[in-house]
């Protein structure tokens, strides 16, 4: 199926990341203070149209890339997103769009946050241009958390997303600082200490 997310001709939008739950797919928009929801119909059938969900509450968009990576928690009842240009994490009600900041201990930041991966209450936040992954331990209620450590690797070249398989983390290098050509190589890095 094809979906028109931003208004026709809209240039101030940047659909960035997606998370798929059992009931819906949610996509972030880094320029417009909203997410998009594709709520599945009975038996997983695709919806007729996407729904725009304005983000309200604690998040405030500023210049640059805002909402970026997104994951689902609590069986899809809560979404977590990272605001790249402020380094803040937010809980999101997927129906209402109301956001609440996840307070990080000591005023820690995950600036340049991009792809997210949630395993239990451990949230991995790829910090793309910083070439690292923050490992955040979230509180049970998701209202706060603390950065426990940062994972780095000499092979990182602006990683933007990650996955876990067989007990290891794998990060995808976007190589934003490298002009793309047909010969440009892209790679996946197995992350030590994940």
C-alpha positions as CSV (number, residue, x, y, z in Angstrom):
1,X,0.0,0.0,0.0
2,X,1.0,3.6,-0.5
3,X,0.4,6.3,2.0
4,X,0.7,10.1,1.8
5,X,2.1,11.1,5.1
6,X,3.0,14.8,4.7
7,X,0.7,17.2,2.9
8,X,1.2,17.2,-0.9
9,X,4.1,19.6,-1.7
10,X,5.1,20.0,2.0
11,X,8.9,20.6,2.1
12,X,9.3,21.1,5.8
13,X,9.0,17.5,6.7
14,X,11.3,14.6,7.2
15,X,9.8,11.1,7.9
16,X,12.7,9.5,9.7
17,X,12.1,6.2,11.6
18,X,9.5,3.5,12.2
19,X,8.4,1.0,14.8
20,X,6.0,-1.8,14.1
21,X,3.8,-3.2,16.9
22,X,1.1,-5.8,16.8
23,X,-1.5,-3.2,16.2
24,X,0.2,-0.4,14.3
25,X,3.2,1.2,12.7
26,X,4.4,4.5,14.0
27,X,6.7,6.9,12.1
28,X,8.6,9.9,13.3
29,X,8.7,13.3,11.6
30,X,11.9,15.1,12.4
31,X,10.7,18.5,11.2
32,X,7.0,18.6,12.0
33,X,5.9,18.1,15.7
34,X,3.9,14.9,15.0
35,X,4.1,11.2,14.4
36,X,2.2,9.2,11.8
37,X,0.2,6.1,12.8
38,X,-0.9,3.3,10.5
39,X,-3.3,1.3,12.6
40,X,-3.8,-2.2,11.4
41,X,-7.3,-3.4,10.8
42,X,-8.7,-6.8,11.7
43,X,-6.4,-9.8,10.9
44,X,-3.5,-7.4,10.3
45,X,-5.0,-5.7,7.2
46,X,-3.5,-2.4,6.3
47,X,-5.4,0.8,7.0
48,X,-6.9,2.9,4.3
49,X,-5.0,6.0,5.4
50,X,-2.3,7.1,7.8
51,X,-3.3,9.2,10.8
52,X,-1.3,12.2,11.9
53,X,-0.8,12.4,15.7
54,X,0.4,15.8,16.9
55,X,3.0,15.6,19.7
56,X,2.1,17.7,22.7
57,X,3.3,17.8,26.3
58,X,7.0,18.1,27.1
59,X,8.6,17.9,23.7
60,X,9.2,21.2,21.9
61,X,10.6,21.1,18.4
62,X,13.5,23.5,17.6
63,X,15.7,24.0,14.5
64,X,17.3,20.9,13.1
65,X,16.3,17.2,13.3
66,X,14.0,16.6,16.2
67,X,12.1,13.3,16.7
68,X,14.2,10.5,15.3
69,X,14.5,6.9,16.6
70,X,11.4,5.3,18.0
71,X,10.6,2.0,19.9
72,X,7.6,0.5,21.5
73,X,7.4,-0.4,25.2
74,X,4.8,-2.1,27.4
75,X,3.4,-4.1,24.6
76,X,2.9,-1.1,22.3
77,X,1.0,0.9,24.9
78,X,3.9,3.4,25.2
79,X,6.3,4.7,22.6
80,X,9.8,6.0,23.3
81,X,11.5,8.5,21.0
82,X,14.7,10.4,21.0
83,X,15.0,14.1,20.0
84,X,18.3,14.3,18.2
85,X,19.0,18.0,18.5
86,X,18.3,18.2,22.2
87,X,19.5,14.8,23.3
88,X,16.3,14.2,25.2
89,X,14.2,11.0,25.5
90,X,10.4,11.0,25.7
91,X,7.6,8.6,26.5
92,X,4.7,9.0,24.0
93,X,1.1,8.0,24.4
94,X,0.5,6.5,20.9
95,X,-3.2,7.5,20.8
96,X,-3.1,11.0,22.1
97,X,0.5,12.1,21.2
98,X,1.1,13.4,24.8
99,X,4.8,13.3,25.6
100,X,6.6,13.2,28.9
101,X,10.4,13.6,29.1
102,X,12.4,10.7,30.5
103,X,14.6,12.4,33.0
104,X,18.2,11.1,32.7
105,X,20.2,11.1,35.9
106,X,22.8,13.8,36.3
107,X,21.3,15.8,33.4
108,X,22.8,13.3,30.9
109,X,22.1,13.8,27.3
110,X,22.0,11.5,24.2
111,X,22.7,14.3,21.7
112,X,22.6,13.2,18.1
113,X,20.4,10.2,19.1
114,X,19.2,8.2,16.2
115,X,18.2,4.5,16.1
116,X,16.8,3.0,19.3
117,X,16.7,-0.6,20.5
118,X,14.9,-1.7,23.7
119,X,15.7,-4.9,25.5
120,X,13.7,-5.2,28.7
121,X,14.4,-1.9,30.5
122,X,17.8,-1.4,28.7
123,X,17.6,1.2,25.9
124,X,20.4,1.4,23.4
125,X,20.6,4.9,21.8
126,X,22.8,5.2,18.7
127,X,24.5,8.7,18.7
128,X,25.2,8.9,15.1
129,X,27.7,11.8,14.6
130,X,29.3,11.0,18.0
131,X,30.1,7.5,16.8
132,X,28.8,5.8,20.0
133,X,25.9,4.0,21.5
134,X,24.6,5.0,24.9
135,X,23.3,2.2,27.1
136,X,20.5,3.6,29.2
137,X,18.8,1.7,32.1
138,X,15.2,2.9,32.3
139,X,13.2,3.0,35.5
140,X,10.2,0.6,35.7
141,X,7.7,3.4,35.1
142,X,9.8,4.8,32.2
143,X,9.8,8.3,33.8
144,X,13.6,8.3,34.3
145,X,16.8,6.5,33.6
146,X,20.5,6.6,33.7
147,X,23.3,6.3,31.1
148,X,25.2,3.3,32.4
149,X,28.0,3.2,29.7
150,X,28.8,4.2,26.2
151,X,29.9,1.7,23.5
152,X,32.4,2.8,20.9
153,X,34.2,1.1,18.1
154,X,37.0,2.3,15.7
155,X,34.9,1.0,12.8
156,X,32.0,3.3,13.5
157,X,31.4,5.8,10.7
158,X,28.2,7.6,11.7
159,X,26.1,4.7,12.7
160,X,22.4,5.3,12.5
161,X,20.6,2.2,13.6
162,X,21.2,-1.1,15.3
163,X,19.8,-4.6,15.8
164,X,20.5,-7.5,18.2
165,X,21.1,-11.0,17.1
166,X,22.6,-14.0,18.9
167,X,23.6,-11.9,21.9
168,X,25.5,-9.3,19.9
169,X,24.7,-5.8,18.8
170,X,25.1,-4.8,15.1
171,X,25.2,-1.1,14.1
172,X,24.8,0.2,10.5
173,X,27.2,2.8,9.3
174,X,25.5,5.6,7.3
175,X,28.8,7.3,6.4
176,X,27.1,10.7,6.2
177,X,30.6,12.4,5.9
178,X,31.4,10.4,2.8
179,X,30.1,11.6,-0.6
180,X,28.0,8.7,-2.0
181,X,29.1,7.1,-5.3
182,X,28.3,3.8,-6.9
183,X,31.6,2.5,-5.4
184,X,31.0,3.7,-1.9
185,X,31.0,0.8,0.6
186,X,28.6,0.6,3.5
187,X,29.0,-1.8,6.4
188,X,27.6,-3.2,9.6
189,X,29.7,-3.3,12.7
190,X,29.5,-6.0,15.3
191,X,29.6,-4.0,18.6
192,X,31.8,-5.2,21.4
193,X,30.4,-5.0,24.9
194,X,26.8,-5.0,23.9
